[in-house]
Amino acid sequence: MRTIRTTTGAEIPLDGDLLTVLETLFREITAKRELARSYEDVMHEIQHLIAQMDEEERRRYLTESLFLNSVTYENERLGAYMKKLAGK
């Protein structure tokens, strides 16, 4: 299995698991810096990772990302709807 590296040298296996990428980003960018990171820091790291992927890997991770975001969005909307119903 192919791997890519963060700017700190942490390896990420490209097995299609978006959560592995997100957990590594959190550990290497947010936790190691004790929450002292900026939008630019995170974007720079994401761009660094994407630059190491080929077209098919980018497509796979974009698909996974859109799916995860759609589920998160649905859950937030449903949560707001349930709160609205409970408040009536």
PDB file with SEQRES, HELIX, SHEET and CRYST1 records, atoms N, CA, C and O in Angstrom:
SEQRES   1 A   88  MET ARG THR ILE ARG THR THR THR GLY ALA GLU ILE PRO          
SEQRES   2 A   88  LEU ASP GLY ASP LEU LEU THR VAL LEU GLU THR LEU PHE          
SEQRES   3 A   88  ARG GLU ILE THR ALA LYS ARG GLU LEU ALA ARG SER TYR          
SEQRES   4 A   88  GLU ASP VAL MET HIS GLU ILE GLN HIS LEU ILE ALA GLN          
SEQRES   5 A   88  MET ASP GLU GLU GLU ARG ARG ARG TYR LEU THR GLU SER          
SEQRES   6 A   88  LEU PHE LEU ASN SER VAL THR TYR GLU ASN GLU ARG LEU          
SEQRES   7 A   88  GLY ALA TYR MET LYS LYS LEU ALA GLY LYS                      
HELIX    1 AA1 LEU A   18  LEU A   25  1                                   8    
HELIX    2 AA2 PHE A   26  ALA A   31  3                                   6    
HELIX    3 AA3 TYR A   39  ALA A   51  1                                  13    
HELIX    4 AA4 GLU A   55  GLY A   87  1                                  33    
SHEET    1 AA1 2 THR A   3  ARG A   5  0                                        
SHEET    2 AA1 2 GLU A  11  PRO A  13 -1                                        
CRYST1    1.000    1.000    1.000  90.00  90.00  90.00 P 1           1          
ATOM      1  N   MET A   1       0.852  -1.177   0.000  1.00  0.00           N  
ATOM      2  CA  MET A   1       0.000   0.000   0.000  1.00  0.00           C  
ATOM      3  C   MET A   1       0.900   1.242   0.000  1.00  0.00           C  
ATOM      4  O   MET A   1       1.897   1.314   0.718  1.00  0.00           O  
ATOM      5  N   ARG A   2       0.520   2.192  -0.812  1.00  0.00           N  
ATOM      6  CA  ARG A   2       1.268   3.430  -0.918  1.00  0.00           C  
ATOM      7  C   ARG A   2       0.999   4.328   0.288  1.00  0.00           C  
ATOM      8  O   ARG A   2      -0.096   4.305   0.849  1.00  0.00           O  
ATOM      9  N   THR A   3       1.989   5.111   0.684  1.00  0.00           N  
ATOM     10  CA  THR A   3       1.816   6.063   1.779  1.00  0.00           C  
ATOM     11  C   THR A   3       2.268   7.436   1.330  1.00  0.00           C  
ATOM     12  O   THR A   3       3.058   7.582   0.398  1.00  0.00           O  
ATOM     13  N   ILE A   4       1.746   8.436   2.016  1.00  0.00           N  
ATOM     14  CA  ILE A   4       2.201   9.814   1.844  1.00  0.00           C  
ATOM     15  C   ILE A   4       2.663  10.297   3.207  1.00  0.00           C  
ATOM     16  O   ILE A   4       2.418   9.643   4.221  1.00  0.00           O  
ATOM     17  N   ARG A   5       3.326  11.436   3.231  1.00  0.00           N  
ATOM     18  CA  ARG A   5       3.863  11.964   4.494  1.00  0.00           C  
ATOM     19  C   ARG A   5       3.382  13.403   4.731  1.00  0.00           C  
ATOM     20  O   ARG A   5       3.212  14.196   3.804  1.00  0.00           O  
ATOM     21  N   THR A   6       3.176  13.690   5.999  1.00  0.00           N  
ATOM     22  CA  THR A   6       2.882  15.068   6.392  1.00  0.00           C  
ATOM     23  C   THR A   6       4.186  15.857   6.368  1.00  0.00           C  
ATOM     24  O   THR A   6       5.255  15.278   6.171  1.00  0.00           O  
ATOM     25  N   THR A   7       4.114  17.155   6.563  1.00  0.00           N  
ATOM     26  CA  THR A   7       5.329  17.967   6.610  1.00  0.00           C  
ATOM     27  C   THR A   7       6.177  17.640   7.837  1.00  0.00           C  
ATOM     28  O   THR A   7       7.367  17.950   7.875  1.00  0.00           O  
ATOM     29  N   THR A   8       5.559  17.011   8.840  1.00  0.00           N  
ATOM     30  CA  THR A   8       6.308  16.597  10.033  1.00  0.00           C  
ATOM     31  C   THR A   8       6.905  15.197   9.880  1.00  0.00           C  
ATOM     32  O   THR A   8       7.628  14.726  10.758  1.00  0.00           O  
ATOM     33  N   GLY A   9       6.601  14.537   8.761  1.00  0.00           N  
ATOM     34  CA  GLY A   9       7.156  13.224   8.490  1.00  0.00           C  
ATOM     35  C   GLY A   9       6.269  12.041   8.847  1.00  0.00           C  
ATOM     36  O   GLY A   9       6.658  10.892   8.634  1.00  0.00           O  
ATOM     37  N   ALA A  10       5.094  12.302   9.382  1.00  0.00           N  
ATOM     38  CA  ALA A  10       4.180  11.207   9.731  1.00  0.00           C  
ATOM     39  C   ALA A  10       3.652  10.558   8.456  1.00  0.00           C  
ATOM     40  O   ALA A  10       3.257  11.246   7.515  1.00  0.00           O  
ATOM     41  N   GLU A  11       3.650   9.234   8.436  1.00  0.00           N  
ATOM     42  CA  GLU A  11       3.158   8.501   7.275  1.00  0.00           C  
ATOM     43  C   GLU A  11       1.654   8.286   7.356  1.00  0.00           C  
ATOM     44  O   GLU A  11       1.102   8.043   8.429  1.00  0.00           O  
ATOM     45  N   ILE A  12       1.004   8.380   6.200  1.00  0.00           N  
ATOM     46  CA  ILE A  12      -0.428   8.114   6.096  1.00  0.00           C  
ATOM     47  C   ILE A  12      -0.619   7.084   4.988  1.00  0.00           C  
ATOM     48  O   ILE A  12      -0.268   7.351   3.838  1.00  0.00           O  
ATOM     49  N   PRO A  13      -1.169   5.909   5.312  1.00  0.00           N  
ATOM     50  CA  PRO A  13      -1.434   4.932   4.261  1.00  0.00           C  
ATOM     51  C   PRO A  13      -2.617   5.384   3.411  1.00  0.00           C  
ATOM     52  O   PRO A  13      -3.620   5.865   3.938  1.00  0.00           O  
ATOM     53  N   LEU A  14      -2.499   5.231   2.115  1.00  0.00           N  
ATOM     54  CA  LEU A  14      -3.587   5.623   1.217  1.00  0.00           C  
ATOM     55  C   LEU A  14      -4.481   4.415   0.948  1.00  0.00           C  
ATOM     56  O   LEU A  14      -4.450   3.811  -0.124  1.00  0.00           O  
ATOM     57  N   ASP A  15      -5.277   4.091   1.965  1.00  0.00           N  
ATOM     58  CA  ASP A  15      -6.169   2.939   1.864  1.00  0.00           C  
ATOM     59  C   ASP A  15      -7.628   3.352   1.703  1.00  0.00           C  
ATOM     60  O   ASP A  15      -8.526   2.517   1.809  1.00  0.00           O  
ATOM     61  N   GLY A  16      -7.869   4.645   1.447  1.00  0.00           N  
ATOM     62  CA  GLY A  16      -9.227   5.141   1.253  1.00  0.00           C  
ATOM     63  C   GLY A  16      -9.929   5.546   2.526  1.00  0.00           C  
ATOM     64  O   GLY A  16     -11.084   5.969   2.475  1.00  0.00           O  
ATOM     65  N   ASP A  17      -9.277   5.432   3.666  1.00  0.00           N  
ATOM     66  CA  ASP A  17      -9.893   5.757   4.954  1.00  0.00           C  
ATOM     67  C   ASP A  17      -9.653   7.229   5.284  1.00  0.00           C  
ATOM     68  O   ASP A  17      -8.575   7.606   5.743  1.00  0.00           O  
ATOM     69  N   LEU A  18     -10.657   8.040   5.047  1.00  0.00           N  
ATOM     70  CA  LEU A  18     -10.555   9.477   5.286  1.00  0.00           C  
ATOM     71  C   LEU A  18     -10.289   9.788   6.756  1.00  0.00           C  
ATOM     72  O   LEU A  18      -9.575  10.742   7.065  1.00  0.00           O  
ATOM     73  N   LEU A  19     -10.853   9.001   7.657  1.00  0.00           N  
ATOM     74  CA  LEU A  19     -10.664   9.269   9.088  1.00  0.00           C  
ATOM     75  C   LEU A  19      -9.201   9.143   9.499  1.00  0.00           C  
ATOM     76  O   LEU A  19      -8.751   9.846  10.404  1.00  0.00           O  
ATOM     77  N   THR A  20      -8.459   8.260   8.847  1.00  0.00           N  
ATOM     78  CA  THR A  20      -7.025   8.151   9.128  1.00  0.00           C  
ATOM     79  C   THR A  20      -6.322   9.462   8.787  1.00  0.00           C  
ATOM     80  O   THR A  20      -5.471   9.933   9.541  1.00  0.00           O  
ATOM     81  N   VAL A  21      -6.680  10.039   7.660  1.00  0.00           N  
ATOM     82  CA  VAL A  21      -6.101  11.321   7.244  1.00  0.00           C  
ATOM     83  C   VAL A  21      -6.476  12.406   8.248  1.00  0.00           C  
ATOM     84  O   VAL A  21      -5.619  13.180   8.674  1.00  0.00           O  
ATOM     85  N   LEU A  22      -7.750  12.467   8.629  1.00  0.00           N  
ATOM     86  CA  LEU A  22      -8.213  13.490   9.567  1.00  0.00           C  
ATOM     87  C   LEU A  22      -7.555  13.339  10.934  1.00  0.00           C  
ATOM     88  O   LEU A  22      -7.156  14.331  11.544  1.00  0.00           O  
ATOM     89  N   GLU A  23      -7.439  12.116  11.413  1.00  0.00           N  
ATOM     90  CA  GLU A  23      -6.794  11.882  12.708  1.00  0.00           C  
ATOM     91  C   GLU A  23      -5.318  12.284  12.675  1.00  0.00           C  
ATOM     92  O   GLU A  23      -4.800  12.860  13.632  1.00  0.00           O  
ATOM     93  N   THR A  24      -4.658  11.978  11.574  1.00  0.00           N  
ATOM     94  CA  THR A  24      -3.250  12.358  11.449  1.00  0.00           C  
ATOM     95  C   THR A  24      -3.101  13.864  11.379  1.00  0.00           C  
ATOM     96  O   THR A  24      -2.204  14.424  12.010  1.00  0.00           O  
ATOM     97  N   LEU A  25      -3.963  14.531  10.623  1.00  0.00           N  
ATOM     98  CA  LEU A  25      -3.929  15.996  10.566  1.00  0.00           C  
ATOM     99  C   LEU A  25      -4.117  16.590  11.959  1.00  0.00           C  
ATOM    100  O   LEU A  25      -3.392  17.505  12.350  1.00  0.00           O  
ATOM    101  N   PHE A  26      -5.086  16.072  12.704  1.00  0.00           N  
ATOM    102  CA  PHE A  26      -5.327  16.577  14.056  1.00  0.00           C  
ATOM    103  C   PHE A  26      -4.091  16.382  14.930  1.00  0.00           C  
ATOM    104  O   PHE A  26      -3.647  17.308  15.608  1.00  0.00           O  
ATOM    105  N   ARG A  27      -3.546  15.181  14.908  1.00  0.00           N  
ATOM    106  CA  ARG A  27      -2.393  14.868  15.758  1.00  0.00           C  
ATOM    107  C   ARG A  27      -1.180  15.719  15.389  1.00  0.00           C  
ATOM    108  O   ARG A  27      -0.519  16.272  16.269  1.00  0.00           O  
ATOM    109  N   GLU A  28      -0.883  15.828  14.090  1.00  0.00           N  
ATOM    110  CA  GLU A  28       0.332  16.497  13.642  1.00  0.00           C  
ATOM    111  C   GLU A  28       0.221  18.020  13.613  1.00  0.00           C  
ATOM    112  O   GLU A  28       1.220  18.712  13.809  1.00  0.00           O  
ATOM    113  N   ILE A  29      -0.964  18.544  13.375  1.00  0.00           N  
ATOM    114  CA  ILE A  29      -1.120  20.004  13.254  1.00  0.00           C  
ATOM    115  C   ILE A  29      -1.718  20.617  14.524  1.00  0.00           C  
ATOM    116  O   ILE A  29      -1.219  21.630  15.014  1.00  0.00           O  
ATOM    117  N   THR A  30      -2.754  20.028  15.046  1.00  0.00           N  
ATOM    118  CA  THR A  30      -3.459  20.624  16.182  1.00  0.00           C  
ATOM    119  C   THR A  30      -2.870  20.201  17.523  1.00  0.00           C  
ATOM    120  O   THR A  30      -2.523  21.054  18.340  1.00  0.00           O  
ATOM    121  N   ALA A  31      -2.756  18.912  17.757  1.00  0.00           N  
ATOM    122  CA  ALA A  31      -2.293  18.422  19.065  1.00  0.00           C  
ATOM    123  C   ALA A  31      -0.828  18.764  19.322  1.00  0.00           C  
ATOM    124  O   ALA A  31      -0.488  19.247  20.403  1.00  0.00           O  
ATOM    125  N   LYS A  32       0.030  18.524  18.358  1.00  0.00           N  
ATOM    126  CA  LYS A  32       1.458  18.810  18.568  1.00  0.00           C  
ATOM    127  C   LYS A  32       1.718  20.286  18.801  1.00  0.00           C  
ATOM    128  O   LYS A  32       2.694  20.650  19.458  1.00  0.00           O  
ATOM    129  N   ARG A  33       0.865  21.127  18.275  1.00  0.00           N  
ATOM    130  CA  ARG A  33       1.036  22.577  18.460  1.00  0.00           C  
ATOM    131  C   ARG A  33       0.188  23.102  19.612  1.00  0.00           C  
ATOM    132  O   ARG A  33       0.048  24.311  19.795  1.00  0.00           O  
ATOM    133  N   GLU A  34      -0.373  22.180  20.383  1.00  0.00           N  
ATOM    134  CA  GLU A  34      -1.209  22.529  21.538  1.00  0.00           C  
ATOM    135  C   GLU A  34      -2.295  23.527  21.171  1.00  0.00           C  
ATOM    136  O   GLU A  34      -2.486  24.536  21.850  1.00  0.00           O  
ATOM    137  N   LEU A  35      -3.000  23.232  20.093  1.00  0.00           N  
ATOM    138  CA  LEU A  35      -4.130  24.011  19.565  1.00  0.00           C  
ATOM    139  C   LEU A  35      -3.725  25.348  18.947  1.00  0.00           C  
ATOM    140  O   LEU A  35      -4.590  26.112  18.519  1.00  0.00           O  
ATOM    141  N   ALA A  36      -2.427  25.642  18.894  1.00  0.00           N  
ATOM    142  CA  ALA A  36      -1.952  26.913  18.318  1.00  0.00           C  
ATOM    143  C   ALA A  36      -1.676  26.711  16.828  1.00  0.00           C  
ATOM    144  O   ALA A  36      -0.525  26.604  16.403  1.00  0.00           O  
ATOM    145  N   ARG A  37      -2.732  26.662  16.061  1.00  0.00           N  
ATOM    146  CA  ARG A  37      -2.609  26.522  14.620  1.00  0.00           C  
ATOM    147  C   ARG A  37      -3.635  27.424  13.960  1.00  0.00           C  
ATOM    148  O   ARG A  37      -4.635  27.801  14.572  1.00  0.00           O  
ATOM    149  N   SER A  38      -3.380  27.763  12.717  1.00  0.00           N  
ATOM    150  CA  SER A  38      -4.265  28.674  11.996  1.00  0.00           C  
ATOM    151  C   SER A  38      -4.925  27.952  10.827  1.00  0.00           C  
ATOM    152  O   SER A  38      -4.577  26.821  10.487  1.00  0.00           O  
ATOM    153  N   TYR A  39      -5.864  28.627  10.238  1.00  0.00           N  
ATOM    154  CA  TYR A  39      -6.505  28.143   9.020  1.00  0.00           C  
ATOM    155  C   TYR A  39      -5.445  27.878   7.959  1.00  0.00           C  
ATOM    156  O   TYR A  39      -5.483  26.857   7.272  1.00  0.00           O  
ATOM    157  N   GLU A  40      -4.510  28.795   7.835  1.00  0.00           N  
ATOM    158  CA  GLU A  40      -3.445  28.669   6.840  1.00  0.00           C  
ATOM    159  C   GLU A  40      -2.567  27.445   7.101  1.00  0.00           C  
ATOM    160  O   GLU A  40      -2.156  26.765   6.161  1.00  0.00           O  
ATOM    161  N   ASP A  41      -2.280  27.163   8.367  1.00  0.00           N  
ATOM    162  CA  ASP A  41      -1.487  25.985   8.722  1.00  0.00           C  
ATOM    163  C   ASP A  41      -2.170  24.702   8.244  1.00  0.00           C  
ATOM    164  O   ASP A  41      -1.542  23.831   7.641  1.00  0.00           O  
ATOM    165  N   VAL A  42      -3.457  24.610   8.525  1.00  0.00           N  
ATOM    166  CA  VAL A  42      -4.208  23.412   8.156  1.00  0.00           C  
ATOM    167  C   VAL A  42      -4.313  23.307   6.637  1.00  0.00           C  
ATOM    168  O   VAL A  42      -4.114  22.228   6.079  1.00  0.00           O  
ATOM    169  N   MET A  43      -4.620  24.403   5.968  1.00  0.00           N  
ATOM    170  CA  MET A  43      -4.730  24.385   4.508  1.00  0.00           C  
ATOM    171  C   MET A  43      -3.401  24.024   3.862  1.00  0.00           C  
ATOM    172  O   MET A  43      -3.372  23.270   2.889  1.00  0.00           O  
ATOM    173  N   HIS A  44      -2.326  24.539   4.376  1.00  0.00           N  
ATOM    174  CA  HIS A  44      -1.005  24.221   3.832  1.00  0.00           C  
ATOM    175  C   HIS A  44      -0.748  22.715   3.944  1.00  0.00           C  
ATOM    176  O   HIS A  44      -0.259  22.095   3.000  1.00  0.00           O  
ATOM    177  N   GLU A  45      -1.072  22.139   5.080  1.00  0.00           N  
ATOM    178  CA  GLU A  45      -0.854  20.697   5.282  1.00  0.00           C  
ATOM    179  C   GLU A  45      -1.743  19.877   4.356  1.00  0.00           C  
ATOM    180  O   GLU A  45      -1.284  18.903   3.760  1.00  0.00           O  
ATOM    181  N   ILE A  46      -3.001  20.257   4.230  1.00  0.00           N  
ATOM    182  CA  ILE A  46      -3.917  19.541   3.326  1.00  0.00           C  
ATOM    183  C   ILE A  46      -3.404  19.613   1.893  1.00  0.00           C  
ATOM    184  O   ILE A  46      -3.394  18.604   1.188  1.00  0.00           O  
ATOM    185  N   GLN A  47      -2.978  20.793   1.459  1.00  0.00           N  
ATOM    186  CA  GLN A  47      -2.454  20.945   0.101  1.00  0.00           C  
ATOM    187  C   GLN A  47      -1.189  20.115  -0.096  1.00  0.00           C  
ATOM    188  O   GLN A  47      -0.970  19.561  -1.174  1.00  0.00           O  
ATOM    189  N   HIS A  48      -0.367  20.027   0.932  1.00  0.00           N  
ATOM    190  CA  HIS A  48       0.842  19.209   0.874  1.00  0.00           C  
ATOM    191  C   HIS A  48       0.481  17.734   0.664  1.00  0.00           C  
ATOM    192  O   HIS A  48       1.114  17.043  -0.134  1.00  0.00           O  
ATOM    193  N   LEU A  49      -0.537  17.259   1.384  1.00  0.00           N  
ATOM    194  CA  LEU A  49      -0.967  15.868   1.242  1.00  0.00           C  
ATOM    195  C   LEU A  49      -1.577  15.610  -0.131  1.00  0.00           C  
ATOM    196  O   LEU A  49      -1.272  14.600  -0.766  1.00  0.00           O  
ATOM    197  N   ILE A  50      -2.428  16.507  -0.588  1.00  0.00           N  
ATOM    198  CA  ILE A  50      -3.082  16.344  -1.893  1.00  0.00           C  
ATOM    199  C   ILE A  50      -2.059  16.317  -3.020  1.00  0.00           C  
ATOM    200  O   ILE A  50      -2.222  15.574  -3.988  1.00  0.00           O  
ATOM    201  N   ALA A  51      -1.008  17.119  -2.904  1.00  0.00           N  
ATOM    202  CA  ALA A  51       0.020  17.177  -3.950  1.00  0.00           C  
ATOM    203  C   ALA A  51       0.737  15.838  -4.123  1.00  0.00           C  
ATOM    204  O   ALA A  51       1.307  15.568  -5.180  1.00  0.00           O  
ATOM    205  N   GLN A  52       0.707  14.999  -3.082  1.00  0.00           N  
ATOM    206  CA  GLN A  52       1.365  13.696  -3.151  1.00  0.00           C  
ATOM    207  C   GLN A  52       0.468  12.601  -3.720  1.00  0.00           C  
ATOM    208  O   GLN A  52       0.929  11.488  -3.974  1.00  0.00           O  
ATOM    209  N   MET A  53      -0.807  12.912  -3.920  1.00  0.00           N  
ATOM    210  CA  MET A  53      -1.765  11.920  -4.416  1.00  0.00           C  
ATOM    211  C   MET A  53      -1.863  11.983  -5.934  1.00  0.00           C  
ATOM    212  O   MET A  53      -1.691  13.038  -6.544  1.00  0.00           O  
ATOM    213  N   ASP A  54      -2.146  10.823  -6.527  1.00  0.00           N  
ATOM    214  CA  ASP A  54      -2.427  10.832  -7.962  1.00  0.00           C  
ATOM    215  C   ASP A  54      -3.914  11.132  -8.167  1.00  0.00           C  
ATOM    216  O   ASP A  54      -4.664  11.265  -7.199  1.00  0.00           O  
ATOM    217  N   GLU A  55      -4.328  11.235  -9.409  1.00  0.00           N  
ATOM    218  CA  GLU A  55      -5.704  11.622  -9.722  1.00  0.00           C  
ATOM    219  C   GLU A  55      -6.738  10.664  -9.126  1.00  0.00           C  
ATOM    220  O   GLU A  55      -7.746  11.109  -8.576  1.00  0.00           O  
ATOM    221  N   GLU A  56      -6.502   9.386  -9.229  1.00  0.00           N  
ATOM    222  CA  GLU A  56      -7.451   8.397  -8.684  1.00  0.00           C  
ATOM    223  C   GLU A  56      -7.535   8.486  -7.169  1.00  0.00           C  
ATOM    224  O   GLU A  56      -8.628   8.369  -6.614  1.00  0.00           O  
ATOM    225  N   GLU A  57      -6.432   8.686  -6.492  1.00  0.00           N  
ATOM    226  CA  GLU A  57      -6.440   8.828  -5.028  1.00  0.00           C  
ATOM    227  C   GLU A  57      -7.192  10.084  -4.618  1.00  0.00           C  
ATOM    228  O   GLU A  57      -7.966  10.060  -3.661  1.00  0.00           O  
ATOM    229  N   ARG A  58      -6.970  11.182  -5.336  1.00  0.00           N  
ATOM    230  CA  ARG A  58      -7.714  12.411  -5.032  1.00  0.00           C  
ATOM    231  C   ARG A  58      -9.212  12.203  -5.215  1.00  0.00           C  
ATOM    232  O   ARG A  58     -10.012  12.649  -4.392  1.00  0.00           O  
ATOM    233  N   ARG A  59      -9.585  11.527  -6.291  1.00  0.00           N  
ATOM    234  CA  ARG A  59     -11.004  11.264  -6.561  1.00  0.00           C  
ATOM    235  C   ARG A  59     -11.610  10.426  -5.433  1.00  0.00           C  
ATOM    236  O   ARG A  59     -12.716  10.708  -4.971  1.00  0.00           O  
ATOM    237  N   ARG A  60     -10.887   9.402  -4.996  1.00  0.00           N  
ATOM    238  CA  ARG A  60     -11.383   8.524  -3.931  1.00  0.00           C  
ATOM    239  C   ARG A  60     -11.580   9.293  -2.629  1.00  0.00           C  
ATOM    240  O   ARG A  60     -12.600   9.139  -1.957  1.00  0.00           O  
ATOM    241  N   TYR A  61     -10.597  10.122  -2.277  1.00  0.00           N  
ATOM    242  CA  TYR A  61     -10.696  10.870  -1.025  1.00  0.00           C  
ATOM    243  C   TYR A  61     -11.711  12.008  -1.105  1.00  0.00           C  
ATOM    244  O   TYR A  61     -12.337  12.340  -0.099  1.00  0.00           O  
ATOM    245  N   LEU A  62     -11.885  12.606  -2.276  1.00  0.00           N  
ATOM    246  CA  LEU A  62     -12.932  13.625  -2.435  1.00  0.00           C  
ATOM    247  C   LEU A  62     -14.306  12.988  -2.271  1.00  0.00           C  
ATOM    248  O   LEU A  62     -15.176  13.545  -1.601  1.00  0.00           O  
ATOM    249  N   THR A  63     -14.501  11.833  -2.876  1.00  0.00           N  
ATOM    250  CA  THR A  63     -15.777  11.119  -2.741  1.00  0.00           C  
ATOM    251  C   THR A  63     -16.058  10.804  -1.283  1.00  0.00           C  
ATOM    252  O   THR A  63     -17.164  11.042  -0.798  1.00  0.00           O  
ATOM    253  N   GLU A  64     -15.073  10.273  -0.581  1.00  0.00           N  
ATOM    254  CA  GLU A  64     -15.222   9.949   0.837  1.00  0.00           C  
ATOM    255  C   GLU A  64     -15.519  11.208   1.655  1.00  0.00           C  
ATOM    256  O   GLU A  64     -16.356  11.186   2.557  1.00  0.00           O  
ATOM    257  N   SER A  65     -14.833  12.297   1.334  1.00  0.00           N  
ATOM    258  CA  SER A  65     -15.033  13.552   2.049  1.00  0.00           C  
ATOM    259  C   SER A  65     -16.443  14.102   1.838  1.00  0.00           C  
ATOM    260  O   SER A  65     -17.094  14.533   2.790  1.00  0.00           O  
ATOM    261  N   LEU A  66     -16.906  14.086   0.602  1.00  0.00           N  
ATOM    262  CA  LEU A  66     -18.266  14.574   0.328  1.00  0.00           C  
ATOM    263  C   LEU A  66     -19.312  13.714   1.023  1.00  0.00           C  
ATOM    264  O   LEU A  66     -20.300  14.234   1.541  1.00  0.00           O  
ATOM    265  N   PHE A  67     -19.100  12.406   1.038  1.00  0.00           N  
ATOM    266  CA  PHE A  67     -20.032  11.529   1.730  1.00  0.00           C  
ATOM    267  C   PHE A  67     -20.069  11.848   3.226  1.00  0.00           C  
ATOM    268  O   PHE A  67     -21.142  12.016   3.804  1.00  0.00           O  
ATOM    269  N   LEU A  68     -18.894  11.929   3.843  1.00  0.00           N  
ATOM    270  CA  LEU A  68     -18.820  12.226   5.272  1.00  0.00           C  
ATOM    271  C   LEU A  68     -19.461  13.580   5.587  1.00  0.00           C  
ATOM    272  O   LEU A  68     -20.185  13.711   6.574  1.00  0.00           O  
ATOM    273  N   ASN A  69     -19.201  14.568   4.764  1.00  0.00           N  
ATOM    274  CA  ASN A  69     -19.783  15.886   4.990  1.00  0.00           C  
ATOM    275  C   ASN A  69     -21.292  15.883   4.795  1.00  0.00           C  
ATOM    276  O   ASN A  69     -22.003  16.585   5.516  1.00  0.00           O  
ATOM    277  N   SER A  70     -21.799  15.107   3.835  1.00  0.00           N  
ATOM    278  CA  SER A  70     -23.252  15.055   3.641  1.00  0.00           C  
ATOM    279  C   SER A  70     -23.933  14.398   4.833  1.00  0.00           C  
ATOM    280  O   SER A  70     -25.008  14.834   5.246  1.00  0.00           O  
ATOM    281  N   VAL A  71     -23.325  13.359   5.389  1.00  0.00           N  
ATOM    282  CA  VAL A  71     -23.887  12.694   6.569  1.00  0.00           C  
ATOM    283  C   VAL A  71     -23.852  13.646   7.770  1.00  0.00           C  
ATOM    284  O   VAL A  71     -24.821  13.730   8.524  1.00  0.00           O  
ATOM    285  N   THR A  72     -22.754  14.350   7.946  1.00  0.00           N  
ATOM    286  CA  THR A  72     -22.634  15.317   9.042  1.00  0.00           C  
ATOM    287  C   THR A  72     -23.690  16.408   8.906  1.00  0.00           C  
ATOM    288  O   THR A  72     -24.343  16.778   9.882  1.00  0.00           O  
ATOM    289  N   TYR A  73     -23.851  16.917   7.691  1.00  0.00           N  
ATOM    290  CA  TYR A  73     -24.849  17.961   7.431  1.00  0.00           C  
ATOM    291  C   TYR A  73     -26.258  17.451   7.747  1.00  0.00           C  
ATOM    292  O   TYR A  73     -27.037  18.134   8.411  1.00  0.00           O  
ATOM    293  N   GLU A  74     -26.573  16.255   7.271  1.00  0.00           N  
ATOM    294  CA  GLU A  74     -27.891  15.672   7.545  1.00  0.00           C  
ATOM    295  C   GLU A  74     -28.125  15.532   9.043  1.00  0.00           C  
ATOM    296  O   GLU A  74     -29.203  15.857   9.541  1.00  0.00           O  
ATOM    297  N   ASN A  75     -27.110  15.046   9.763  1.00  0.00           N  
ATOM    298  CA  ASN A  75     -27.254  14.871  11.209  1.00  0.00           C  
ATOM    299  C   ASN A  75     -27.479  16.203  11.915  1.00  0.00           C  
ATOM    300  O   ASN A  75     -28.284  16.280  12.843  1.00  0.00           O  
ATOM    301  N   GLU A  76     -26.783  17.246  11.491  1.00  0.00           N  
ATOM    302  CA  GLU A  76     -26.973  18.568  12.093  1.00  0.00           C  
ATOM    303  C   GLU A  76     -28.373  19.094  11.806  1.00  0.00           C  
ATOM    304  O   GLU A  76     -29.020  19.649  12.694  1.00  0.00           O  
ATOM    305  N   ARG A  77     -28.844  18.926  10.581  1.00  0.00           N  
ATOM    306  CA  ARG A  77     -30.196  19.377  10.229  1.00  0.00           C  
ATOM    307  C   ARG A  77     -31.255  18.614  11.014  1.00  0.00           C  
ATOM    308  O   ARG A  77     -32.204  19.204  11.531  1.00  0.00           O  
ATOM    309  N   LEU A  78     -31.084  17.296  11.100  1.00  0.00           N  
ATOM    310  CA  LEU A  78     -32.041  16.492  11.853  1.00  0.00           C  
ATOM    311  C   LEU A  78     -32.015  16.846  13.339  1.00  0.00           C  
ATOM    312  O   LEU A  78     -33.061  16.871  13.988  1.00  0.00           O  
ATOM    313  N   GLY A  79     -30.833  17.119  13.878  1.00  0.00           N  
ATOM    314  CA  GLY A  79     -30.721  17.538  15.272  1.00  0.00           C  
ATOM    315  C   GLY A  79     -31.455  18.838  15.529  1.00  0.00           C  
ATOM    316  O   GLY A  79     -32.151  18.975  16.536  1.00  0.00           O  
ATOM    317  N   ALA A  80     -31.305  19.790  14.629  1.00  0.00           N  
ATOM    318  CA  ALA A  80     -31.997  21.078  14.764  1.00  0.00           C  
ATOM    319  C   ALA A  80     -33.505  20.881  14.664  1.00  0.00           C  
ATOM    320  O   ALA A  80     -34.266  21.506  15.403  1.00  0.00           O  
ATOM    321  N   TYR A  81     -33.932  20.023  13.762  1.00  0.00           N  
ATOM    322  CA  TYR A  81     -35.361  19.738  13.598  1.00  0.00           C  
ATOM    323  C   TYR A  81     -35.926  19.088  14.860  1.00  0.00           C  
ATOM    324  O   TYR A  81     -37.020  19.436  15.305  1.00  0.00           O  
ATOM    325  N   MET A  82     -35.186  18.151  15.430  1.00  0.00           N  
ATOM    326  CA  MET A  82     -35.648  17.475  16.647  1.00  0.00           C  
ATOM    327  C   MET A  82     -35.749  18.457  17.823  1.00  0.00           C  
ATOM    328  O   MET A  82     -36.676  18.375  18.628  1.00  0.00           O  
ATOM    329  N   LYS A  83     -34.785  19.385  17.915  1.00  0.00           N  
ATOM    330  CA  LYS A  83     -34.843  20.399  18.971  1.00  0.00           C  
ATOM    331  C   LYS A  83     -36.059  21.294  18.782  1.00  0.00           C  
ATOM    332  O   LYS A  83     -36.721  21.677  19.747  1.00  0.00           O  
ATOM    333  N   LYS A  84     -36.342  21.620  17.530  1.00  0.00           N  
ATOM    334  CA  LYS A  84     -37.503  22.463  17.228  1.00  0.00           C  
ATOM    335  C   LYS A  84     -38.784  21.742  17.626  1.00  0.00           C  
ATOM    336  O   LYS A  84     -39.683  22.348  18.209  1.00  0.00           O  
ATOM    337  N   LEU A  85     -38.871  20.454  17.315  1.00  0.00           N  
ATOM    338  CA  LEU A  85     -40.050  19.674  17.689  1.00  0.00           C  
ATOM    339  C   LEU A  85     -40.206  19.553  19.200  1.00  0.00           C  
ATOM    340  O   LEU A  85     -41.315  19.618  19.729  1.00  0.00           O  
ATOM    341  N   ALA A  86     -39.080  19.376  19.884  1.00  0.00           N  
ATOM    342  CA  ALA A  86     -39.113  19.241  21.337  1.00  0.00           C  
ATOM    343  C   ALA A  86     -39.509  20.542  22.023  1.00  0.00           C  
ATOM    344  O   ALA A  86     -40.081  20.528  23.113  1.00  0.00           O  
ATOM    345  N   GLY A  87     -39.201  21.672  21.379  1.00  0.00           N  
ATOM    346  CA  GLY A  87     -39.496  22.971  21.957  1.00  0.00           C  
ATOM    347  C   GLY A  87     -40.936  23.399  21.802  1.00  0.00           C  
ATOM    348  O   GLY A  87     -41.349  24.379  22.422  1.00  0.00           O  
ATOM    349  N   LYS A  88     -41.713  22.701  20.999  1.00  0.00           N  
ATOM    350  CA  LYS A  88     -43.126  23.088  20.774  1.00  0.00           C  
ATOM    351  C   LYS A  88     -44.024  22.578  21.844  1.00  0.00           C  
ATOM    352  O   LYS A  88     -45.231  22.815  21.802  1.00  0.00           O  
TER     353      LYS A  88                                                      
END                                                                             
